[in-house]
Amino acid sequence: MIFLVLISGYGYIASCTHDDIVPPAQANPTPVITHEDAVLLPGLMTSGDTTQWKLDKVHSSVLWSTPYVGAAGLLTGRFNQFGMHDVTNDKKIKYYVTGQPLKDSSWAFYENDPTKIFFNGYVQINTSNTGEPGRDGGCNVSGMGTVPIQTGVQNLESRNLAQIKTTKVEFDAMSNDYIVTLNLTWHGYDTSAAALANPITQSVVGRLKYIKKAAIKDAITGDVLYSVFGLQLTFQFNCRDFGIPSTSIADVIGIECNMNFNNK
């Protein structure tokens, strides 16, 4: 009897070891990549034409961040004035307007053909906004070699302009994103003369995310009112390549461009 009890107990214990439970399947390391066939273009940006997409600047942003003195917490800010236009030399002037001085029409997005994707963009350096007026109107202006803001003026002069221009866009093999090579052009800064030098162009690599097109519907009737989509570009650059002498910021500055579009 004792022998039978011991054998039975051993069998019970063995049956509770969970050796027969199939472990959960491991996550598939291979990314699921899907590129649909969306073709999104600005056209003439005619109001009411749903085939022509417009930059929704009110809901877009260009943000920057860099460690304070290269080691402490992040300094962050945004540029209040920016656009998507190829600002050629003849357009680098002051515009006495309060809104966008140039059409945001220098871009094209083909979801399934990155060779056709391109965009041009710019920011007005003196509109850097950290939320601290003393910094924005003081060291940010002198440290970046730009000029104070003038009320009612959109200043697209060379010394107040930083520009990006794509040179290559390709699929990211590990995600639904795109790898973007672009030229960043900004003025040089001659620390010995404390004056502006000729503009400098550096090639940088960034990541582009496409936030898929979605319909905005009337909450009551369910009718489609308009559609939206987004493009998010992130990249980094070394500000010392452009001669920026400020010791309050680190060498590397991160940029995040959140561009939202609609077809109203």
TORVO-153746 format. One record per residue (C-alpha): x, y, z; residue number from 1. Coordinates in Angstrom, 2 decimals. Example, Ala and Ser with C-alpha at 12.3 -4.5 7.8 and 13.67 -1.06 7.14 Angstrom:
@X->12.30, Y->-4.50, Z->7.80, torke->1
@X->13.67, Y->-1.06, Z->7.14, torke->2
//
This chain:
@X->0.00, Y->0.00, Z->0.00, torke->1
@X->2.76, Y->2.43, Z->0.91, torke->2
@X->4.51, Y->1.67, Z->-2.38, torke->3
@X->1.33, Y->2.31, Z->-4.40, torke->4
@X->0.71, Y->5.62, Z->-2.58, torke->5
@X->4.25, Y->6.81, Z->-3.31, torke->6
@X->3.97, Y->5.88, Z->-6.99, torke->7
@X->0.61, Y->7.65, Z->-7.28, torke->8
@X->2.00, Y->10.78, Z->-5.59, torke->9
@X->4.96, Y->10.87, Z->-7.94, torke->10
@X->2.62, Y->10.60, Z->-10.90, torke->11
@X->0.52, Y->13.50, Z->-9.56, torke->12
@X->3.55, Y->15.70, Z->-9.03, torke->13
@X->4.90, Y->14.87, Z->-12.50, torke->14
@X->1.55, Y->15.77, Z->-14.03, torke->15
@X->1.76, Y->19.28, Z->-12.50, torke->16
@X->5.10, Y->20.28, Z->-13.99, torke->17
@X->3.35, Y->21.92, Z->-17.02, torke->18
@X->5.80, Y->20.25, Z->-19.37, torke->19
@X->2.89, Y->19.63, Z->-21.72, torke->20
@X->1.95, Y->23.34, Z->-22.03, torke->21
@X->2.92, Y->24.83, Z->-25.36, torke->22
@X->4.78, Y->28.13, Z->-24.76, torke->23
@X->3.41, Y->31.22, Z->-26.53, torke->24
@X->4.79, Y->31.81, Z->-29.98, torke->25
@X->7.63, Y->34.30, Z->-30.19, torke->26
@X->6.98, Y->37.58, Z->-31.94, torke->27
@X->7.88, Y->37.53, Z->-35.60, torke->28
@X->11.00, Y->39.69, Z->-35.99, torke->29
@X->10.21, Y->40.22, Z->-39.66, torke->30
@X->8.37, Y->43.56, Z->-40.06, torke->31
@X->5.02, Y->43.69, Z->-41.83, torke->32
@X->5.49, Y->46.23, Z->-44.61, torke->33
@X->2.61, Y->47.55, Z->-46.67, torke->34
@X->2.78, Y->50.39, Z->-49.14, torke->35
@X->-0.51, Y->51.33, Z->-50.77, torke->36
@X->-0.94, Y->53.52, Z->-53.83, torke->37
@X->-1.78, Y->56.96, Z->-52.43, torke->38
@X->-0.70, Y->59.85, Z->-54.67, torke->39
@X->-0.96, Y->63.20, Z->-52.88, torke->40
@X->-0.13, Y->66.44, Z->-54.70, torke->41
@X->-0.67, Y->70.17, Z->-54.03, torke->42
@X->-1.74, Y->71.27, Z->-57.51, torke->43
@X->-2.61, Y->74.98, Z->-57.43, torke->44
@X->-4.03, Y->74.55, Z->-53.92, torke->45
@X->-7.43, Y->75.81, Z->-55.08, torke->46
@X->-9.88, Y->76.08, Z->-52.19, torke->47
@X->-12.74, Y->73.60, Z->-52.51, torke->48
@X->-10.92, Y->71.34, Z->-54.98, torke->49
@X->-10.58, Y->68.01, Z->-53.15, torke->50
@X->-7.91, Y->66.76, Z->-55.56, torke->51
@X->-5.51, Y->69.49, Z->-54.42, torke->52
@X->-3.87, Y->69.17, Z->-51.02, torke->53
@X->-3.02, Y->72.13, Z->-48.81, torke->54
@X->-0.59, Y->72.42, Z->-45.91, torke->55
@X->-2.56, Y->72.96, Z->-42.71, torke->56
@X->0.03, Y->75.21, Z->-41.11, torke->57
@X->-2.13, Y->75.94, Z->-38.07, torke->58
@X->-1.91, Y->72.27, Z->-37.10, torke->59
@X->1.69, Y->71.71, Z->-38.22, torke->60
@X->4.98, Y->72.39, Z->-36.47, torke->61
@X->8.77, Y->72.46, Z->-36.80, torke->62
@X->10.41, Y->71.60, Z->-33.48, torke->63
@X->14.03, Y->71.57, Z->-32.33, torke->64
@X->15.84, Y->70.17, Z->-29.30, torke->65
@X->19.41, Y->70.00, Z->-27.99, torke->66
@X->21.03, Y->69.42, Z->-24.57, torke->67
@X->21.74, Y->72.60, Z->-22.62, torke->68
@X->25.52, Y->73.27, Z->-22.49, torke->69
@X->25.93, Y->69.87, Z->-24.10, torke->70
@X->25.27, Y->67.92, Z->-20.93, torke->71
@X->22.21, Y->69.08, Z->-18.98, torke->72
@X->18.50, Y->68.70, Z->-19.73, torke->73
@X->17.07, Y->69.47, Z->-23.13, torke->74
@X->16.50, Y->72.92, Z->-24.50, torke->75
@X->13.46, Y->72.78, Z->-26.77, torke->76
@X->11.62, Y->75.15, Z->-29.03, torke->77
@X->9.70, Y->75.59, Z->-32.24, torke->78
@X->9.77, Y->77.90, Z->-35.23, torke->79
@X->6.66, Y->80.03, Z->-35.53, torke->80
@X->7.16, Y->80.71, Z->-39.23, torke->81
@X->7.96, Y->78.00, Z->-41.77, torke->82
@X->6.77, Y->76.74, Z->-45.12, torke->83
@X->7.13, Y->74.22, Z->-47.93, torke->84
@X->8.52, Y->76.22, Z->-50.82, torke->85
@X->11.76, Y->76.28, Z->-52.80, torke->86
@X->12.99, Y->79.74, Z->-51.81, torke->87
@X->15.30, Y->80.70, Z->-54.65, torke->88
@X->17.69, Y->83.66, Z->-54.40, torke->89
@X->15.24, Y->86.07, Z->-56.04, torke->90
@X->12.67, Y->85.26, Z->-53.34, torke->91
@X->14.99, Y->85.82, Z->-50.39, torke->92
@X->13.54, Y->89.18, Z->-49.43, torke->93
@X->11.30, Y->90.73, Z->-46.80, torke->94
@X->7.56, Y->90.28, Z->-47.34, torke->95
@X->5.30, Y->92.83, Z->-45.72, torke->96
@X->2.49, Y->90.39, Z->-44.93, torke->97
@X->1.29, Y->88.58, Z->-41.83, torke->98
@X->0.44, Y->85.24, Z->-43.46, torke->99
@X->2.39, Y->82.82, Z->-45.62, torke->100
@X->4.45, Y->84.88, Z->-48.11, torke->101
@X->4.88, Y->81.99, Z->-50.57, torke->102
@X->2.64, Y->79.07, Z->-51.56, torke->103
@X->3.34, Y->75.80, Z->-49.76, torke->104
@X->3.44, Y->73.90, Z->-53.04, torke->105
@X->6.99, Y->72.50, Z->-53.32, torke->106
@X->6.31, Y->68.87, Z->-52.46, torke->107
@X->4.86, Y->65.62, Z->-53.81, torke->108
@X->4.14, Y->62.30, Z->-52.13, torke->109
@X->3.79, Y->58.91, Z->-53.87, torke->110
@X->3.28, Y->56.23, Z->-51.25, torke->111
@X->4.49, Y->53.34, Z->-53.40, torke->112
@X->7.16, Y->55.15, Z->-55.43, torke->113
@X->9.72, Y->56.98, Z->-53.28, torke->114
@X->11.67, Y->58.04, Z->-56.38, torke->115
@X->8.89, Y->60.56, Z->-57.03, torke->116
@X->8.70, Y->61.91, Z->-53.47, torke->117
@X->10.26, Y->65.31, Z->-52.92, torke->118
@X->9.84, Y->68.37, Z->-50.74, torke->119
@X->11.47, Y->71.72, Z->-50.08, torke->120
@X->11.10, Y->73.50, Z->-46.77, torke->121
@X->12.31, Y->76.52, Z->-44.85, torke->122
@X->12.15, Y->78.15, Z->-41.44, torke->123
@X->12.62, Y->81.75, Z->-40.40, torke->124
@X->15.37, Y->81.47, Z->-37.80, torke->125
@X->14.39, Y->84.57, Z->-35.83, torke->126
@X->10.97, Y->83.06, Z->-35.05, torke->127
@X->12.50, Y->80.38, Z->-32.80, torke->128
@X->10.14, Y->80.19, Z->-29.84, torke->129
@X->11.19, Y->78.57, Z->-26.56, torke->130
@X->8.48, Y->80.21, Z->-24.47, torke->131
@X->11.08, Y->82.42, Z->-22.78, torke->132
@X->10.95, Y->85.94, Z->-24.32, torke->133
@X->14.33, Y->86.95, Z->-22.88, torke->134
@X->15.99, Y->84.02, Z->-24.58, torke->135
@X->14.07, Y->84.25, Z->-27.87, torke->136
@X->14.72, Y->87.94, Z->-28.39, torke->137
@X->18.22, Y->87.87, Z->-26.92, torke->138
@X->20.75, Y->85.05, Z->-27.05, torke->139
@X->18.83, Y->83.14, Z->-29.72, torke->140
@X->19.14, Y->86.11, Z->-32.08, torke->141
@X->22.80, Y->86.92, Z->-31.38, torke->142
@X->23.88, Y->83.30, Z->-31.01, torke->143
@X->22.45, Y->82.28, Z->-34.37, torke->144
@X->23.53, Y->85.39, Z->-36.26, torke->145
@X->20.02, Y->86.40, Z->-37.26, torke->146
@X->17.92, Y->89.56, Z->-36.87, torke->147
@X->15.12, Y->90.64, Z->-34.51, torke->148
@X->11.52, Y->90.14, Z->-35.58, torke->149
@X->9.76, Y->93.08, Z->-37.23, torke->150
@X->6.00, Y->93.31, Z->-36.77, torke->151
@X->4.11, Y->92.62, Z->-39.97, torke->152
@X->7.20, Y->91.31, Z->-41.78, torke->153
@X->7.98, Y->87.79, Z->-42.98, torke->154
@X->11.77, Y->87.89, Z->-43.32, torke->155
@X->13.02, Y->85.41, Z->-45.90, torke->156
@X->16.41, Y->87.05, Z->-46.33, torke->157
@X->19.37, Y->84.68, Z->-46.50, torke->158
@X->20.67, Y->85.43, Z->-43.00, torke->159
@X->17.28, Y->84.54, Z->-41.50, torke->160
@X->16.64, Y->81.39, Z->-43.49, torke->161
@X->17.41, Y->77.70, Z->-43.09, torke->162
@X->16.33, Y->75.45, Z->-45.94, torke->163
@X->16.00, Y->71.73, Z->-46.67, torke->164
@X->15.79, Y->70.10, Z->-50.09, torke->165
@X->15.48, Y->66.36, Z->-50.74, torke->166
@X->18.07, Y->64.66, Z->-52.93, torke->167
@X->16.96, Y->61.03, Z->-52.49, torke->168
@X->14.05, Y->59.15, Z->-50.92, torke->169
@X->13.93, Y->55.36, Z->-50.58, torke->170
@X->12.00, Y->52.68, Z->-48.72, torke->171
@X->13.18, Y->51.70, Z->-45.25, torke->172
@X->13.71, Y->47.93, Z->-45.43, torke->173
@X->12.69, Y->47.45, Z->-41.78, torke->174
@X->9.50, Y->49.51, Z->-41.55, torke->175
@X->6.82, Y->51.37, Z->-43.49, torke->176
@X->8.92, Y->54.53, Z->-43.24, torke->177
@X->11.17, Y->56.18, Z->-45.81, torke->178
@X->14.85, Y->57.09, Z->-45.56, torke->179
@X->15.42, Y->60.61, Z->-46.81, torke->180
@X->18.69, Y->62.21, Z->-47.87, torke->181
@X->18.45, Y->65.97, Z->-47.98, torke->182
@X->20.55, Y->69.10, Z->-48.23, torke->183
@X->20.41, Y->71.47, Z->-45.29, torke->184
@X->21.44, Y->75.03, Z->-46.19, torke->185
@X->22.07, Y->77.68, Z->-43.57, torke->186
@X->24.33, Y->80.70, Z->-43.32, torke->187
@X->27.88, Y->80.24, Z->-42.15, torke->188
@X->29.06, Y->82.16, Z->-39.11, torke->189
@X->32.61, Y->83.49, Z->-38.98, torke->190
@X->33.53, Y->83.40, Z->-35.30, torke->191
@X->36.74, Y->85.33, Z->-35.86, torke->192
@X->34.93, Y->88.22, Z->-37.53, torke->193
@X->31.64, Y->87.74, Z->-35.65, torke->194
@X->29.87, Y->88.09, Z->-38.96, torke->195
@X->27.95, Y->86.06, Z->-41.49, torke->196
@X->29.78, Y->84.07, Z->-44.10, torke->197
@X->28.43, Y->82.50, Z->-47.29, torke->198
@X->25.62, Y->79.95, Z->-46.83, torke->199
@X->26.78, Y->76.39, Z->-46.17, torke->200
@X->25.08, Y->73.24, Z->-47.46, torke->201
@X->25.45, Y->69.91, Z->-45.68, torke->202
@X->23.92, Y->66.55, Z->-46.60, torke->203
@X->21.98, Y->64.88, Z->-43.77, torke->204
@X->19.88, Y->61.71, Z->-43.53, torke->205
@X->16.47, Y->61.59, Z->-41.91, torke->206
@X->13.38, Y->59.43, Z->-41.50, torke->207
@X->10.00, Y->60.18, Z->-43.07, torke->208
@X->6.76, Y->58.73, Z->-41.71, torke->209
@X->3.51, Y->58.81, Z->-43.65, torke->210
@X->0.35, Y->59.11, Z->-41.54, torke->211
@X->-2.22, Y->57.59, Z->-43.85, torke->212
@X->-5.06, Y->59.56, Z->-45.39, torke->213
@X->-8.26, Y->59.55, Z->-43.33, torke->214
@X->-11.74, Y->60.98, Z->-43.86, torke->215
@X->-13.18, Y->63.56, Z->-41.47, torke->216
@X->-16.94, Y->63.04, Z->-41.16, torke->217
@X->-19.86, Y->65.07, Z->-39.88, torke->218
@X->-20.65, Y->63.85, Z->-36.38, torke->219
@X->-24.40, Y->63.86, Z->-37.04, torke->220
@X->-24.91, Y->62.93, Z->-40.70, torke->221
@X->-21.77, Y->60.86, Z->-41.22, torke->222
@X->-21.07, Y->62.71, Z->-44.46, torke->223
@X->-17.41, Y->63.09, Z->-45.42, torke->224
@X->-16.42, Y->66.74, Z->-44.94, torke->225
@X->-12.79, Y->66.51, Z->-46.06, torke->226
@X->-9.72, Y->64.28, Z->-45.74, torke->227
@X->-6.38, Y->64.66, Z->-44.00, torke->228
@X->-2.95, Y->63.05, Z->-43.98, torke->229
@X->0.40, Y->63.75, Z->-42.37, torke->230
@X->4.13, Y->63.61, Z->-43.03, torke->231
@X->6.63, Y->63.54, Z->-40.17, torke->232
@X->10.31, Y->64.14, Z->-40.89, torke->233
@X->13.02, Y->63.78, Z->-38.25, torke->234
@X->16.75, Y->64.39, Z->-38.63, torke->235
@X->19.80, Y->65.73, Z->-36.81, torke->236
@X->22.63, Y->68.04, Z->-37.77, torke->237
@X->25.80, Y->69.43, Z->-36.23, torke->238
@X->25.45, Y->73.17, Z->-35.72, torke->239
@X->29.26, Y->73.57, Z->-35.61, torke->240
@X->29.28, Y->72.68, Z->-39.31, torke->241
@X->27.57, Y->76.03, Z->-39.79, torke->242
@X->29.89, Y->77.94, Z->-37.48, torke->243
@X->27.41, Y->78.47, Z->-34.62, torke->244
@X->29.61, Y->79.57, Z->-31.70, torke->245
@X->27.12, Y->79.38, Z->-28.82, torke->246
@X->28.39, Y->77.27, Z->-25.92, torke->247
@X->24.90, Y->77.09, Z->-24.40, torke->248
@X->23.87, Y->74.33, Z->-26.77, torke->249
@X->25.29, Y->70.95, Z->-27.72, torke->250
@X->26.83, Y->70.24, Z->-31.10, torke->251
@X->23.94, Y->68.12, Z->-32.35, torke->252
@X->20.47, Y->69.56, Z->-32.82, torke->253
@X->17.44, Y->67.38, Z->-33.46, torke->254
@X->14.68, Y->68.56, Z->-35.79, torke->255
@X->11.13, Y->67.23, Z->-36.04, torke->256
@X->8.82, Y->68.47, Z->-38.79, torke->257
@X->5.15, Y->67.57, Z->-38.36, torke->258
@X->3.28, Y->68.53, Z->-41.53, torke->259
@X->-0.48, Y->68.04, Z->-41.70, torke->260
@X->-2.47, Y->68.43, Z->-44.91, torke->261
@X->-6.12, Y->68.61, Z->-45.89, torke->262
@X->-8.10, Y->68.85, Z->-49.14, torke->263
@X->-10.63, Y->71.49, Z->-48.12, torke->264
//
